[in-house]
């Protein structure tokens, strides 16, 4: 572990181009539930009942009750040392890109700027009729389902299963992965595409890929270094060592 940590410290210290992919695991220590694993959301609810366009068309109120609950949980959460370590790394790296699958907004609240949100954002609402997007941080939302000024139904500004990712965001994420010298993968089960392909694309393009996760994932056997542990503990140690050197 020590030798591997030292190697990664050196890679990060020497890198000018760094990209990071985060998943729900980085927010777990902030009290935000993950999706898979023993206490994951998908153990209590069926994704197809809550996180698909069909589910929303079938019962917009039910879907909004779930998102209202998720918004209330996230509103009480604070960024943790893992989020803050990535802000430190961003400030010390010339070409830094943080790609997140998370919709909780904790990276922005921690101070991340060069951030690409692959799966949208819990706080954004989009009108099904006029397409207008707005940010509404009310917790709880006063009326479910919320309505647009035009009278149309508002949906959460998140990417549901079966929906395309925002094109420009994905293009920039692919570009960042293709030019990274070091690619960190933090707190993701690496099973949802196309996000899960970014680390492998980075590796094929010559990056050193480093995984930080509580447990092994389908990526673990294909990365240059893998650390098992909490991102809120591992990231600060790794970034501190890299920026100090
Ligand atoms: N530190 C590091 N890793 C952690 C921690 C922690 N404290 N807690 C949990 N993890 C890891 C788990 O081991 C797991 O590998 O975080 C990962 C969480 O995986 P998922 O719950 O599948 O979340 P994620 O990978 O972000 O899901 C991807 O699936 O449901 C869709 O759109 C949703 O963006 C989400 C996507």
Boltz pocket constraint, residues with backbone or C-beta under 6 A from the ligand:
constraints:
  - pocket:
      binder: B
      contacts: [[A, 22], [A, 23], [A, 24], [A, 25], [A, 26], [A, 28], [A, 29], [A, 34], [A, 35], [A, 36], [A, 37], [A, 40], [A, 101], [A, 102], [A, 119], [A, 159], [A, 186], [A, 187], [A, 188], [A, 189], [A, 190], [A, 191], [A, 192], [A, 212], [A, 213], [A, 214], [A, 215], [A, 216], [A, 217], [A, 229], [A, 230], [A, 231], [A, 232]]
      max_distance: 6.0
